């Protein structure tokens, strides 16, 4: 089992995290529910192994009375990185008086759909064909996703904290 710690993303960590985000999301901007978000300014946490290597990260934002997870990536799946990162976000949300955490994924991301449900998240909203809108503001979003599934819909999950 890999031992790891969770740290708030500061400027040096941002320099390590941002290239991974830019690569995974075709740049620093992500489109969620028809709105663009700049990942370079979102708060977050990073998971670091014993040698200080980045093994995961999460970015979030507070808005409309909820805490929304904007990006979550584990570079070493199956060891609890994603679960612990979510735990830290839930903790910070609680300290800010937030009672709900939400997260969005797309219809092709079966792994994320399974992951969030196994951690107690429930379906909040299905936004059919939302990716048509998102592609208007971020054309780099691919048409095809995981396992050849067309990327069309946003699926939002929530958990009460």
Backbone bond lengths (Angstrom), bond angles and torsions (degrees), N, CA, C in turn:
res aa  C-N    CA-C-N  psi(-1)  N-CA   C-N-CA  omega(-1)  CA-C   N-CA-C  phi
1 X - - - 1.456 - - 1.529 108.94 -
2 X 1.309 115.79 133.72 1.461 121.51 177.81 1.523 109.00 -82.59
3 X 1.316 116.20 128.04 1.462 121.31 173.77 1.527 107.84 -84.57
4 X 1.322 116.04 140.87 1.454 118.70 178.65 1.518 110.60 -150.89
5 X 1.324 114.60 160.35 1.458 121.05 178.53 1.522 108.81 -121.95
6 X 1.317 115.52 161.52 1.455 122.09 179.08 1.528 107.66 -114.61
7 X 1.324 116.55 129.34 1.467 121.71 178.48 1.519 110.14 -129.40
8 X 1.314 115.33 147.87 1.455 119.83 173.78 1.523 108.24 -65.14
9 X 1.314 116.62 141.79 1.457 120.07 -179.55 1.526 108.66 -75.79
10 X 1.339 114.85 115.58 1.458 122.36 174.18 1.533 106.68 -105.30
11 X 1.324 117.54 -173.56 1.461 119.60 -176.20 1.528 113.49 -61.57
12 X 1.347 119.90 -44.80 1.477 117.81 177.20 1.537 112.93 -61.63
13 X 1.326 117.25 -40.09 1.466 119.43 177.67 1.521 111.32 -68.38
14 X 1.329 117.04 -35.83 1.469 120.73 177.88 1.528 109.48 -58.08
15 X 1.327 116.94 -37.70 1.466 121.09 179.13 1.528 111.97 -64.29
16 X 1.322 117.09 -28.32 1.470 121.26 177.51 1.529 111.45 -84.71
17 X 1.330 116.45 -37.08 1.467 121.65 -175.83 1.529 111.62 -76.11
18 X 1.320 116.54 -43.23 1.469 119.97 -170.08 1.527 114.28 -58.44
19 X 1.337 120.29 -41.94 1.477 118.07 177.91 1.532 112.58 -60.28
20 X 1.336 117.63 -34.61 1.469 120.25 177.55 1.524 110.62 -66.23
21 X 1.336 116.11 -42.24 1.462 120.42 178.54 1.525 109.69 -64.39
22 X 1.319 116.50 -47.57 1.466 120.31 -178.80 1.525 111.13 -58.32
23 X 1.331 116.39 -38.30 1.462 120.75 179.40 1.531 111.23 -70.25
24 X 1.326 116.75 -45.85 1.465 120.95 -176.70 1.528 112.92 -71.47
25 X 1.337 116.74 -29.95 1.469 120.81 -173.04 1.524 112.64 -115.39
26 X 1.321 118.57 15.95 1.473 122.81 178.77 1.525 111.04 55.92
27 X 1.329 115.26 48.65 1.457 121.07 178.23 1.516 111.93 118.13
28 X 1.325 116.70 -179.84 1.463 120.69 -175.06 1.530 114.67 -80.22
29 X 1.322 117.64 -11.77 1.461 121.10 -176.64 1.521 110.71 -95.00
30 X 1.337 116.09 135.70 1.458 120.27 173.32 1.528 107.78 -121.05
31 X 1.316 115.35 147.74 1.459 121.23 179.82 1.523 108.35 -108.49
32 X 1.328 115.81 123.11 1.458 121.91 177.84 1.520 107.84 -134.69
33 X 1.327 116.07 124.97 1.457 122.60 177.17 1.527 111.63 52.56
34 X 1.329 115.70 42.20 1.450 120.98 175.97 1.517 115.60 76.74
35 X 1.332 117.64 12.79 1.459 121.37 -179.50 1.526 109.13 -127.35
36 X 1.338 115.99 142.91 1.461 120.91 176.16 1.523 110.38 -90.60
37 X 1.334 115.42 138.48 1.470 122.64 177.80 1.519 108.24 -124.99
38 X 1.317 116.17 137.87 1.458 122.21 179.70 1.524 108.97 -93.53
39 X 1.315 116.50 108.63 1.467 121.11 -176.53 1.525 112.45 -66.81
40 X 1.315 118.01 -17.94 1.469 121.09 -178.21 1.527 112.68 -69.05
41 X 1.323 117.03 -17.00 1.466 120.16 -176.90 1.530 113.15 -117.37
42 X 1.326 117.58 -1.96 1.465 119.95 -179.69 1.523 110.67 -77.73
43 X 1.327 117.68 139.68 1.464 119.74 175.66 1.519 110.60 -70.14
44 X 1.331 115.18 160.51 1.450 117.91 179.20 1.509 113.37 -175.69
45 X 1.325 113.78 -176.43 1.454 122.70 178.84 1.517 108.81 -131.13
46 X 1.330 115.30 152.50 1.458 121.79 177.19 1.520 108.95 -123.93
47 X 1.317 115.52 145.67 1.464 122.07 173.59 1.522 107.49 -101.22
48 X 1.345 115.00 130.17 1.461 121.24 -178.26 1.525 109.82 -124.42
49 X 1.331 116.11 135.99 1.459 118.62 177.11 1.529 109.98 -76.08
50 X 1.326 116.10 -178.61 1.469 121.19 -176.11 1.520 113.39 -58.86
51 X 1.335 116.82 -26.24 1.460 121.48 -179.36 1.531 112.59 -93.17
52 X 1.331 116.07 4.35 1.456 120.39 179.63 1.512 114.86 84.44
53 X 1.333 116.73 11.01 1.461 120.57 178.21 1.522 110.37 -80.21
54 X 1.308 116.25 138.67 1.461 122.49 178.85 1.523 109.89 -69.22
55 X 1.334 116.80 125.29 1.465 120.37 179.13 1.528 112.37 -124.40
56 X 1.335 117.20 3.59 1.451 120.20 176.37 1.514 110.59 174.13
57 X 1.321 115.27 163.36 1.464 120.16 179.20 1.526 109.93 -157.88
58 X 1.324 114.32 159.22 1.457 121.85 176.91 1.524 107.79 -144.08
59 X 1.321 116.27 138.67 1.463 122.43 174.31 1.515 107.75 -121.65
60 X 1.310 116.66 147.30 1.463 120.93 -176.88 1.519 109.64 -146.46
61 X 1.319 115.69 170.26 1.460 122.01 176.19 1.528 108.03 -150.38
62 X 1.321 115.94 146.28 1.458 121.68 172.18 1.528 107.50 -96.86
63 X 1.320 116.85 127.69 1.468 120.99 174.46 1.524 109.11 -163.47
64 X 1.297 115.00 151.24 1.471 121.37 177.88 1.525 112.72 51.57
65 X 1.325 117.31 34.02 1.462 121.04 176.35 1.510 116.06 77.87
66 X 1.328 117.45 8.06 1.467 121.29 178.10 1.522 109.53 -127.86
67 X 1.302 114.96 166.81 1.459 122.24 169.78 1.523 105.73 -106.28
68 X 1.317 116.51 122.28 1.456 120.03 -179.89 1.520 110.30 -109.39
69 X 1.316 115.56 125.00 1.460 121.27 172.35 1.523 106.17 -75.85
70 X 1.320 115.61 121.97 1.460 120.26 -176.99 1.523 112.45 -95.87
71 X 1.318 117.00 -37.74 1.461 122.10 -179.22 1.525 107.57 -146.08
72 X 1.319 116.55 135.45 1.462 122.63 174.06 1.517 107.48 -141.52
73 X 1.332 115.59 126.18 1.460 119.61 176.94 1.519 109.64 -142.86
74 X 1.321 114.76 131.05 1.454 121.65 172.68 1.524 107.78 -110.56
75 X 1.318 116.03 126.73 1.460 120.59 179.72 1.524 111.46 -88.23
76 X 1.335 116.44 -9.66 1.470 122.95 176.63 1.525 107.26 -134.98
77 X 1.303 116.46 90.29 1.460 120.76 -175.76 1.516 111.70 -74.41
78 X 1.323 114.65 153.43 1.450 121.57 174.52 1.517 115.26 87.34
79 X 1.353 118.06 6.78 1.467 119.36 179.89 1.531 112.15 -117.96
80 X 1.346 116.53 6.73 1.460 119.80 175.40 1.519 115.84 95.56
81 X 1.320 118.12 8.01 1.467 120.71 -178.14 1.529 110.55 -60.95
82 X 1.320 117.37 -53.79 1.462 121.09 -178.83 1.516 112.43 -60.50
83 X 1.316 116.69 -41.95 1.458 121.37 -179.33 1.527 110.93 -62.99
84 X 1.327 116.69 -44.49 1.475 119.67 179.95 1.520 111.87 -69.27
85 X 1.320 117.56 -36.17 1.463 120.13 176.92 1.531 110.63 -63.66
86 X 1.316 116.48 -42.99 1.471 119.91 176.19 1.517 110.12 -61.64
87 X 1.322 116.86 -40.74 1.459 120.89 178.37 1.518 112.10 -58.05
88 X 1.337 117.05 -41.53 1.467 120.26 178.35 1.520 111.30 -65.69
89 X 1.323 117.27 -40.18 1.463 120.33 178.73 1.527 110.03 -66.15
90 X 1.328 116.96 -41.50 1.465 119.24 177.18 1.531 110.58 -60.55
91 X 1.331 116.43 -39.54 1.462 120.81 179.36 1.518 112.24 -64.11
92 X 1.329 117.26 -44.90 1.465 120.39 -179.95 1.523 110.26 -67.91
93 X 1.315 116.99 -35.86 1.466 120.20 178.01 1.530 109.90 -62.55
94 X 1.329 116.23 -44.66 1.475 120.39 178.98 1.521 111.18 -58.45
95 X 1.333 117.09 -42.58 1.469 119.82 -179.02 1.524 111.84 -65.33
96 X 1.326 117.29 -20.16 1.461 121.91 176.97 1.533 112.17 -97.58
97 X 1.326 116.34 10.60 1.460 120.27 177.38 1.519 114.60 76.89
98 X 1.317 116.84 13.98 1.467 121.43 179.13 1.524 108.33 -84.77
99 X 1.317 116.90 137.80 1.458 121.25 -176.23 1.531 114.17 -110.98
100 X 1.339 116.29 -0.40 1.460 119.43 -176.68 1.527 110.10 -144.79
101 X 1.331 115.21 137.54 1.465 122.09 173.46 1.520 107.08 -113.97
102 X 1.326 116.40 133.73 1.456 121.39 177.62 1.527 108.92 -121.92
103 X 1.315 115.37 157.20 1.465 121.74 177.40 1.524 107.93 -151.68
104 X 1.322 115.12 143.89 1.452 120.67 179.54 1.521 109.41 -114.89
105 X 1.325 114.84 144.42 1.457 120.88 170.05 1.516 107.43 -139.30
106 X 1.302 116.45 176.97 1.456 120.17 179.81 1.524 110.18 -106.16
107 X 1.323 114.86 162.10 1.460 121.46 -174.15 1.518 113.66 -60.01
108 X 1.322 118.43 -23.93 1.466 121.13 -178.52 1.521 113.01 -81.78
109 X 1.331 116.93 -15.27 1.466 120.67 -172.34 1.533 110.71 -89.43
110 X 1.313 115.08 69.57 1.463 122.03 -177.74 1.529 111.07 -59.11
111 X 1.317 117.02 -37.41 1.467 120.96 179.58 1.531 110.63 -61.56
112 X 1.330 117.76 -44.11 1.468 120.65 179.01 1.521 111.19 -68.27
113 X 1.308 117.51 -39.39 1.471 121.16 178.50 1.522 109.56 -58.46
114 X 1.313 116.76 -45.56 1.471 121.88 178.17 1.524 110.28 -65.15
115 X 1.338 117.38 -46.13 1.458 123.13 -177.95 1.520 111.02 -56.13
116 X 1.318 117.95 -52.48 1.465 120.64 -176.06 1.526 111.81 -65.64
117 X 1.313 117.13 -40.46 1.467 119.07 179.34 1.525 111.82 -64.88
118 X 1.320 117.26 -38.66 1.470 120.48 179.11 1.528 111.58 -65.17
119 X 1.336 116.56 -20.33 1.471 121.07 -179.97 1.523 112.72 -100.97
120 X 1.323 116.35 16.10 1.460 121.23 172.45 1.515 116.15 94.02
121 X 1.318 118.40 -0.13 1.464 120.62 176.92 1.525 109.16 -73.22
122 X 1.325 115.94 144.14 1.463 121.28 177.43 1.526 109.41 -120.45
123 X 1.312 115.51 157.01 1.456 121.28 -179.79 1.522 109.88 -63.43
124 X 1.320 115.37 125.26 1.468 121.37 178.38 1.520 110.70 -102.68
125 X 1.340 115.40 -44.26 1.465 118.55 -176.24 1.517 110.14 -158.79
126 X 1.316 114.95 141.07 1.459 122.56 171.29 1.522 106.45 -110.52
127 X 1.339 116.14 125.42 1.456 121.01 179.56 1.536 108.69 -113.76
128 X 1.345 116.24 88.73 1.465 119.62 -178.30 1.521 111.95 -60.59
129 X 1.319 114.90 138.37 1.465 123.61 176.31 1.528 114.25 58.19
130 X 1.319 118.87 20.42 1.466 121.69 179.43 1.519 111.94 -63.08
131 X 1.343 117.12 -25.32 1.464 118.69 -178.08 1.523 112.18 -68.41
132 X 1.329 118.18 -20.60 1.469 119.98 172.65 1.526 109.38 -61.59
133 X 1.323 116.38 -44.50 1.463 121.71 178.19 1.523 110.19 -65.95
134 X 1.330 116.39 -45.15 1.457 120.34 -178.25 1.525 111.75 -62.37
135 X 1.315 117.62 -36.75 1.466 120.49 -179.91 1.527 111.88 -67.99
136 X 1.319 117.75 -22.53 1.467 120.31 176.67 1.524 110.90 -68.99
137 X 1.338 116.74 -31.61 1.466 119.97 179.87 1.527 112.35 -99.34
138 X 1.354 116.07 -17.03 1.462 120.45 175.47 1.533 108.40 -143.75
139 X 1.317 116.45 85.51 1.469 121.00 -175.91 1.526 114.94 -61.35
140 X 1.335 118.40 -17.68 1.466 121.15 -177.71 1.529 113.36 -72.06
141 X 1.330 118.43 -8.42 1.471 120.01 178.90 1.524 107.98 -64.65
142 X 1.329 117.26 124.58 1.472 119.31 -177.39 1.529 112.45 -68.77
143 X 1.314 115.14 157.68 1.462 121.06 177.07 1.524 111.49 -80.74
144 X 1.342 116.01 -33.28 1.459 121.23 -177.70 1.518 109.74 -111.33
145 X 1.333 115.24 143.21 1.450 120.06 -178.16 1.505 112.43 -119.94
146 X 1.315 114.18 -148.47 1.461 121.71 -177.57 1.522 111.14 -57.24
147 X 1.309 115.27 137.40 1.464 123.64 175.84 1.525 112.98 55.54
148 X 1.346 116.52 30.28 1.455 120.72 177.09 1.519 115.00 72.98
149 X 1.320 117.25 16.98 1.469 121.07 179.74 1.530 108.76 -84.66
150 X 1.342 117.78 128.29 1.463 119.50 176.44 1.530 110.26 -62.09
151 X 1.330 116.36 134.25 1.466 121.08 178.90 1.528 107.43 -87.37
152 X 1.334 115.84 112.12 1.465 121.22 -176.53 1.517 113.41 -128.03
153 X 1.325 116.08 -44.08 1.460 120.75 -165.75 1.523 112.14 -114.07
154 X 1.336 115.17 149.89 1.464 121.24 169.37 1.522 108.24 -98.68
155 X 1.318 114.78 139.81 1.460 121.71 176.28 1.511 106.96 -123.09
156 X 1.321 116.16 120.66 1.458 120.00 -178.60 1.519 109.12 -107.04
157 X 1.341 114.67 133.55 1.449 122.46 178.02 1.528 108.37 -114.20
158 X 1.335 115.65 157.58 1.462 120.27 177.66 1.523 110.07 -142.06
159 X 1.325 114.45 158.08 1.454 120.87 173.12 1.525 107.63 -144.13
160 X 1.314 115.76 135.61 1.464 121.33 175.48 1.515 108.08 -81.66
161 X 1.338 116.76 140.56 1.466 119.90 -179.65 1.523 110.62 -124.32
